[in-house]
């Protein structure tokens, strides 16, 4: 069996008394079902697995299971002899996105507390976007990825001692012995060819057959293409700009923004593409406004964005009120922020600035710097934060750095 880091996370959830249902989200064929099945069968005497994609193509037993009792009845048809109690019965709802109503039903299944539940999904972002009632407080979404390089090393027989030693050497900025470095570089090159799909990695380990690996990759790529065309067929809708403006007017209230793993949702308007503007990078805590673009959905701007302030009267008629979701339903998503730092140039300035971000575990996504003939440095930085309060605290800390003159946010 291939080692996956996420297994310990899944086991920890199953052994906890969480008040949320864990949904493992990710692309197809990355091992979601396998790892959940392995953990579930190990920890629970009664393990029930239902693949909703298969049900949708077959008997459609769960198609109309829109209440807790309906769900139990449908479940009893396929696993009645294993439906015991919460302590020893795990219900794994695989490919939950096949039936959008099941995402809403999870809240009520959890409240009923008869069994332990876990779910997985592909194209989950699409489903969440098209679900009218998202039970944000009742689900926990954990994104799963293909195997990373460390998991690839373990699959190829590299032991934990070697990996731990390399990690320490890296953190201490110490070089590896030449022979070990050459071996790791060789494995890394092979990882670039094989990738992180479990089937491809397993085939590589067992057969070392590149042609067989390519066949697996091509088959999965074809499957992804089928998924994309399926999404286009089932969810693409022709919505005009006027439809969006009318929907915003009919809502009779400000639009409420929610950002989840599946994307951005505007309460009151559905099936509309929503994105944050790159010119002003709004984050929770900012005053915001929505702009109905011509054919590209809604773009969210800060109210002090230069592009909004300089809009023509005609464009201003396309603005709609918006606000962030209420704090009690907020999640831990991060948002892109951009700042400009003005400073007197000196040796070590970038190191001191980077240290502030590292200490706060803030992910820096981009940085550029230019220095004038007068040795005045202008540093642009983009990074992820959770809210305006976190950003303001960060800016104040940056202002305390020696030689920094001022810090300001990008406004357009």
KOLZA-246061 format. One record per residue (C-alpha): x, y, z; residue number from 1. Coordinates in Angstrom, 1 decimal, always signed. Example, Ala and Ser with C-alpha at 12.3 -4.5 7.8 and 13.67 -1.06 7.14 Angstrom:
<nodes>
      xx      yy      zz    i
   +12.3    -4.5    +7.8    1
   +13.7    -1.1    +7.1    2
</nodes>
This chain:
<nodes>
      xx      yy      zz    i
    +0.0    +0.0    +0.0    1
    +1.3    +3.5    -0.9    2
    +1.8    +5.8    +2.1    3
    -0.3    +9.0    +2.1    4
    +0.2   +11.8    +4.6    5
    -3.5   +12.6    +4.6    6
    -4.3    +9.2    +6.2    7
    -3.3   +10.4    +9.7    8
    -5.6   +13.4    +9.2    9
    -8.5   +11.2    +8.3   10
    -7.9    +8.8   +11.2   11
    -7.7   +11.7   +13.6   12
   -11.1   +13.0   +12.4   13
   -12.7    +9.6   +12.6   14
   -11.4    +9.1   +16.2   15
   -12.5   +12.6   +17.3   16
   -16.0   +13.8   +18.3   17
   -16.1   +16.5   +15.6   18
   -19.4   +18.3   +15.1   19
   -18.7   +18.5   +11.4   20
   -18.7   +16.0    +8.5   21
   -15.3   +15.7    +6.8   22
   -15.4   +15.9    +3.0   23
   -12.2   +15.0    +1.2   24
   -12.1   +17.0    -2.0   25
    -9.8   +16.5    -5.0   26
    -9.4   +15.5    -8.5   27
   -10.3   +12.0    -9.7   28
    -7.9    +9.1    -9.4   29
    -5.6   +10.6    -6.7   30
    -6.6    +8.0    -4.1   31
    -9.3    +9.6    -2.1   32
   -11.6    +6.6    -2.0   33
    -8.8    +4.2    -1.3   34
    -7.3    +6.0    +1.6   35
   -10.7    +6.7    +3.2   36
   -11.7    +3.0    +2.7   37
    -8.4    +1.8    +4.3   38
    -8.8    +4.1    +7.3   39
   -12.5    +3.4    +7.8   40
   -12.2    -0.4    +7.6   41
    -9.3    -0.3   +10.1   42
   -11.2    +1.7   +12.6   43
   -14.9    +0.6   +12.3   44
   -16.5    -2.8   +12.6   45
   -19.3    -1.8   +10.3   46
   -18.1    +0.0    +7.2   47
   -20.6    +1.2    +4.6   48
   -19.5    +2.7    +1.4   49
   -21.9    +4.2    -1.2   50
   -20.7    +5.6    -4.5   51
   -23.2    +8.2    -5.6   52
   -21.9    +8.4    -9.2   53
   -22.6    +4.6    -9.6   54
   -26.0    +5.0    -7.9   55
   -26.9    +7.9   -10.3   56
   -26.0    +5.7   -13.3   57
   -27.8    +2.7   -11.8   58
   -30.7    +2.2    -9.5   59
   -30.8    +5.9    -8.3   60
   -31.8    +4.8    -4.8   61
   -30.5    +8.0    -3.3   62
   -31.8   +10.4    -6.0   63
   -34.9   +11.3    -3.9   64
   -33.3   +10.9    -0.4   65
   -33.9   +14.5    +0.7   66
   -34.7   +13.8    +4.3   67
   -32.9   +11.9    +7.1   68
   -35.5    +9.2    +7.1   69
   -35.4    +8.9    +3.3   70
   -31.6    +8.5    +3.5   71
   -31.8    +5.8    +6.1   72
   -34.3    +3.9    +4.1   73
   -32.2    +4.0    +1.0   74
   -29.1    +3.0    +3.0   75
   -31.0    +0.1    +4.5   76
   -31.6    -1.3    +1.0   77
   -27.9    -1.9    +0.4   78
   -26.5    -2.2    +3.9   79
   -29.2    -2.9    +6.4   80
   -27.3    -5.5    +8.2   81
   -24.4    -3.1    +9.0   82
   -26.4    -0.2   +10.3   83
   -25.6    -0.4   +14.0   84
   -24.7    +2.7   +16.0   85
   -22.4    +5.8   +15.8   86
   -19.6    +4.1   +17.7   87
   -19.1    +1.2   +15.3   88
   -20.7    +2.3   +12.0   89
   -19.0    +4.5    +9.5   90
   -20.9    +5.7    +6.4   91
   -18.7    +6.7    +3.5   92
   -20.5    +8.8    +0.9   93
   -18.2    +8.6    -2.1   94
   -18.6   +11.1    -5.1   95
   -21.1   +13.1    -3.1   96
   -21.3   +15.8    -5.8   97
   -23.4   +13.4    -7.9   98
   -26.4   +14.5    -5.9   99
   -26.3   +18.2    -4.8  100
   -29.1   +17.8    -2.2  101
   -26.9   +15.4    -0.2  102
   -24.5   +18.3    +0.7  103
   -27.4   +20.1    +2.4  104
   -28.6   +16.8    +4.0  105
   -25.2   +16.3    +5.7  106
   -26.1   +18.9    +8.2  107
   -29.2   +17.0    +9.3  108
   -27.6   +13.6    +9.2  109
   -24.9   +15.0   +11.6  110
   -27.5   +16.5   +13.9  111
   -29.3   +13.2   +14.0  112
   -26.0   +11.6   +15.1  113
   -27.0    +8.1   +14.4  114
   -23.8    +7.1   +12.5  115
   -20.4    +8.5   +11.8  116
   -20.1   +10.1    +8.4  117
   -17.3   +10.9    +5.9  118
   -17.6   +11.9    +2.3  119
   -15.4   +12.6    -0.8  120
   -16.0   +14.5    -3.9  121
   -14.7   +15.5    -7.3  122
   -15.7   +18.8    -9.0  123
   -16.9   +19.7    -5.6  124
   -16.4   +23.4    -6.3  125
   -18.9   +23.2    -9.1  126
   -21.5   +21.5    -6.9  127
   -21.0   +24.0    -4.0  128
   -21.5   +26.8    -6.4  129
   -24.8   +25.4    -7.6  130
   -26.1   +24.4    -4.1  131
   -28.6   +26.9    -2.8  132
   -28.1   +26.0    +0.8  133
   -24.5   +25.3    +1.8  134
   -24.1   +23.9    +5.3  135
   -20.9   +25.8    +6.0  136
   -21.0   +25.1    +9.8  137
   -21.6   +21.4    +9.4  138
   -18.9   +20.4    +6.9  139
   -15.2   +20.5    +6.9  140
   -13.6   +20.3    +3.5  141
   -10.0   +18.9    +3.3  142
    -8.4   +19.1    -0.1  143
    -6.3   +16.2    -1.2  144
    -3.6   +16.3    -3.9  145
    -1.6   +13.8    -5.9  146
    +1.4   +12.2    -4.2  147
    +4.1   +14.7    -3.4  148
    +7.8   +14.1    -3.8  149
    +8.3   +12.9    -0.2  150
    +5.5   +10.3    -0.6  151
    +7.1    +9.3    -4.0  152
   +10.4    +8.7    -2.1  153
    +8.8    +6.5    +0.5  154
    +7.0    +4.5    -2.3  155
   +10.5    +3.9    -3.8  156
   +11.9    +2.6    -0.6  157
   +13.6    +5.7    +0.9  158
   +13.4    +5.4    +4.6  159
   +12.1    +7.9    +7.2  160
   +15.7    +8.3    +8.6  161
   +17.0    +9.4    +5.2  162
   +14.1   +11.8    +4.7  163
   +14.5   +13.3    +8.2  164
   +18.2   +13.7    +7.7  165
   +17.6   +15.6    +4.4  166
   +15.0   +17.8    +6.1  167
   +17.4   +18.8    +8.9  168
   +20.2   +19.4    +6.3  169
   +17.9   +21.6    +4.3  170
   +16.7   +23.6    +7.4  171
   +20.3   +24.1    +8.5  172
   +21.4   +25.0    +4.9  173
   +23.9   +22.2    +4.9  174
   +24.8   +20.2    +1.7  175
   +24.0   +16.5    +1.3  176
   +26.8   +14.0    +0.6  177
   +27.4   +13.8    -3.1  178
   +26.2   +10.3    -3.5  179
   +22.9   +11.0    -1.6  180
   +22.4   +14.2    -3.6  181
   +22.9   +12.3    -6.9  182
   +20.4    +9.7    -5.8  183
   +17.7   +12.2    -4.8  184
   +18.2   +14.2    -8.0  185
   +17.8   +11.0   -10.0  186
   +14.5   +10.2    -8.2  187
   +13.3   +13.7    -8.6  188
   +13.8   +13.5   -12.4  189
   +11.8   +10.3   -12.3  190
    +9.1   +11.9   -10.2  191
    +8.8   +14.6   -12.9  192
    +8.1   +11.9   -15.5  193
    +5.9    +9.7   -13.4  194
    +3.9   +12.4   -11.5  195
    +1.9   +11.8    -8.4  196
    -1.1    +9.8    -9.5  197
    -1.1    +6.7    -7.3  198
    -1.7    +4.2   -10.2  199
    +1.2    +5.7   -12.1  200
    +3.5    +5.6    -9.1  201
    +2.5    +2.0    -8.3  202
    +3.2    +0.9   -11.9  203
    +6.6    +2.6   -11.8  204
    +7.6    +1.0    -8.6  205
    +6.5    -2.5    -9.7  206
    +7.2    -2.5   -13.4  207
    +9.5    +0.5   -14.2  208
    +7.6    +0.6   -17.5  209
    +7.4    +4.1   -18.9  210
    +4.9    +3.1   -21.7  211
    +2.5    +1.6   -19.0  212
    +2.8    +4.8   -17.0  213
    +2.0    +6.9   -20.1  214
    -1.1    +4.8   -20.7  215
    -2.4    +5.4   -17.2  216
    -1.7    +9.2   -17.6  217
    -3.5    +9.4   -20.9  218
    -6.5    +7.5   -19.6  219
    -6.9    +9.8   -16.7  220
    -6.4   +12.8   -18.9  221
    -9.3   +11.5   -21.1  222
   -11.4   +11.1   -17.9  223
   -10.7   +14.7   -16.9  224
   -11.8   +15.8   -20.4  225
   -15.1   +13.9   -19.9  226
   -15.6   +15.6   -16.6  227
   -15.0   +19.0   -18.2  228
   -17.5   +18.4   -21.0  229
   -20.0   +17.0   -18.4  230
   -19.7   +20.2   -16.4  231
   -20.3   +22.3   -19.5  232
   -23.3   +20.3   -20.5  233
   -25.0   +20.2   -17.0  234
   -24.1   +23.6   -15.6  235
   -23.3   +26.1   -18.4  236
   -26.1   +28.6   -18.6  237
   -26.5   +31.7   -20.8  238
   -27.0   +34.6   -18.4  239
   -27.0   +38.1   -19.7  240
   -25.6   +41.2   -17.9  241
   -29.2   +42.4   -17.5  242
   -30.2   +39.1   -15.8  243
   -27.4   +39.7   -13.2  244
   -28.5   +43.3   -12.6  245
   -32.2   +42.3   -12.3  246
   -31.3   +39.5    -9.9  247
   -29.3   +41.9    -7.8  248
   -32.2   +44.3    -7.7  249
   -34.7   +41.6    -6.9  250
   -32.5   +40.5    -3.9  251
   -33.5   +43.7    -2.1  252
   -30.4   +43.6    +0.0  253
   -26.6   +43.8    -0.2  254
   -24.9   +40.8    -1.8  255
   -23.1   +38.6    +0.8  256
   -19.8   +37.1    -0.2  257
   -18.6   +33.7    +0.8  258
   -15.2   +32.3    -0.3  259
   -14.8   +28.5    +0.0  260
   -12.6   +25.9    -1.5  261
   -15.0   +25.7    -4.3  262
   -14.7   +29.4    -5.2  263
   -16.6   +32.6    -4.4  264
   -20.4   +32.6    -3.8  265
   -22.6   +35.7    -3.8  266
   -25.7   +35.2    -1.7  267
   -28.9   +36.0    -3.6  268
   -27.5   +35.4    -7.1  269
   -26.6   +31.9    -8.4  270
   -24.9   +30.6   -11.5  271
   -22.9   +33.8   -12.0  272
   -19.1   +33.9   -12.2  273
   -17.7   +36.0    -9.3  274
   -14.1   +37.0    -8.9  275
   -12.0   +39.5    -7.0  276
   -10.4   +42.3    -8.9  277
    -6.6   +42.2    -9.2  278
    -6.4   +46.0    -9.3  279
    -7.3   +46.5    -5.6  280
    -7.3   +43.0    -4.1  281
   -10.2   +43.2    -1.6  282
   -10.1   +41.2    +1.6  283
   -12.6   +40.7    +4.5  284
   -12.9   +43.9    +6.4  285
   -12.7   +46.1    +3.3  286
   -15.8   +48.0    +2.1  287
   -16.6   +46.4    -1.2  288
   -18.8   +46.8    -4.2  289
   -19.7   +44.5    -7.1  290
   -19.4   +45.5   -10.7  291
   -21.4   +43.6   -13.3  292
   -18.9   +43.2   -16.2  293
   -19.8   +42.8   -19.8  294
   -20.2   +39.1   -20.2  295
   -17.8   +38.0   -17.4  296
   -20.0   +38.0   -14.4  297
   -19.4   +40.1   -11.2  298
   -16.1   +41.6   -10.2  299
   -15.6   +42.6    -6.5  300
   -13.7   +45.8    -5.9  301
   -12.8   +47.9    -2.8  302
   -14.9   +51.0    -2.7  303
   -11.7   +53.1    -2.6  304
   -10.4   +51.4    -5.8  305
    -9.1   +54.0    -8.3  306
   -10.9   +52.2   -11.1  307
   -14.2   +52.5    -9.2  308
   -13.7   +56.1    -8.2  309
   -12.9   +57.0   -11.8  310
   -15.8   +55.1   -13.4  311
   -18.1   +56.9   -15.9  312
   -21.7   +57.5   -15.1  313
   -22.7   +54.7   -17.5  314
   -20.4   +52.2   -15.7  315
   -21.6   +53.3   -12.3  316
   -25.1   +52.0   -13.2  317
   -23.5   +48.5   -13.3  318
   -22.4   +48.7    -9.6  319
   -24.3   +46.6    -7.0  320
   -23.9   +46.7    -3.3  321
   -22.0   +43.9    -1.6  322
   -20.6   +43.0    +1.8  323
   -18.7   +40.1    +3.4  324
   -20.4   +37.3    +5.1  325
   -21.2   +37.7    +8.8  326
   -18.3   +36.8   +11.3  327
   -20.2   +33.8   +12.8  328
   -20.2   +32.0    +9.5  329
   -16.7   +33.0    +8.4  330
   -14.2   +30.4    +7.4  331
   -10.4   +30.2    +7.4  332
    -9.9   +31.0    +3.7  333
    -7.1   +33.4    +2.7  334
    -7.2   +36.3    +0.3  335
    -4.6   +37.9    -1.9  336
    -3.3   +41.3    -0.7  337
    -0.8   +43.7    -2.3  338
    +1.3   +46.4    -0.7  339
    +4.0   +48.9    -1.7  340
    +6.9   +49.5    +0.6  341
    +8.9   +52.6    +0.3  342
   +12.3   +52.6    +2.0  343
   +15.9   +53.9    +2.0  344
   +17.8   +51.1    +0.3  345
   +20.3   +49.2    +2.5  346
   +21.9   +45.8    +2.7  347
   +19.7   +43.2    +4.4  348
   +16.4   +45.1    +3.9  349
   +14.7   +42.3    +1.9  350
   +15.9   +39.8    +4.5  351
   +14.4   +41.8    +7.4  352
   +11.1   +42.1    +5.5  353
   +11.0   +38.4    +4.6  354
   +11.6   +37.5    +8.2  355
    +8.4   +39.2    +9.3  356
    +6.3   +37.1    +6.8  357
    +8.1   +33.9    +7.8  358
    +7.5   +34.5   +11.5  359
    +3.8   +34.9   +10.9  360
    +3.6   +32.0    +8.5  361
    +2.2   +34.2    +5.7  362
    +2.6   +32.9    +2.2  363
    +4.3   +35.4    +0.0  364
    +3.2   +34.9    -3.6  365
    +5.2   +37.6    -5.3  366
    +7.8   +40.3    -4.7  367
    +9.6   +42.8    -6.8  368
   +12.0   +45.7    -6.0  369
   +13.4   +48.7    -7.8  370
   +15.9   +51.3    -6.5  371
   +16.2   +54.9    -7.8  372
   +19.4   +56.8    -8.3  373
   +18.8   +58.4    -5.0  374
   +18.8   +54.9    -3.3  375
   +15.1   +55.0    -2.6  376
   +13.7   +51.5    -2.8  377
   +10.1   +50.6    -3.9  378
    +9.2   +47.1    -3.0  379
    +5.9   +45.5    -4.2  380
    +4.7   +42.4    -2.3  381
    +1.7   +40.1    -2.8  382
    +0.7   +37.6    -0.2  383
    -2.2   +35.8    +1.4  384
    -4.0   +37.0    +4.6  385
    -7.3   +36.1    +6.2  386
    -8.7   +39.6    +6.9  387
    -8.0   +43.4    +7.0  388
    -7.1   +43.2   +10.7  389
    -4.3   +40.8   +10.0  390
    -3.1   +43.0    +7.1  391
    -3.1   +46.1    +9.3  392
    -1.1   +44.4   +12.0  393
    +1.4   +43.3    +9.4  394
    +1.8   +46.7    +7.9  395
    +2.4   +48.3   +11.3  396
    +5.2   +45.7   +11.9  397
    +6.7   +46.5    +8.5  398
    +6.7   +50.2    +9.3  399
    +9.0   +49.4   +12.3  400
   +11.7   +48.0   +10.1  401
   +14.8   +50.1   +10.0  402
   +14.9   +52.4    +6.9  403
   +11.3   +51.8    +5.9  404
    +9.6   +55.2    +5.1  405
    +6.0   +54.1    +4.5  406
    +3.8   +51.2    +3.5  407
    +0.5   +51.5    +1.5  408
    -1.9   +49.1    -0.1  409
    -2.4   +48.9    -3.9  410
    -5.6   +50.8    -4.8  411
    -5.7   +50.2    -8.5  412
</nodes>
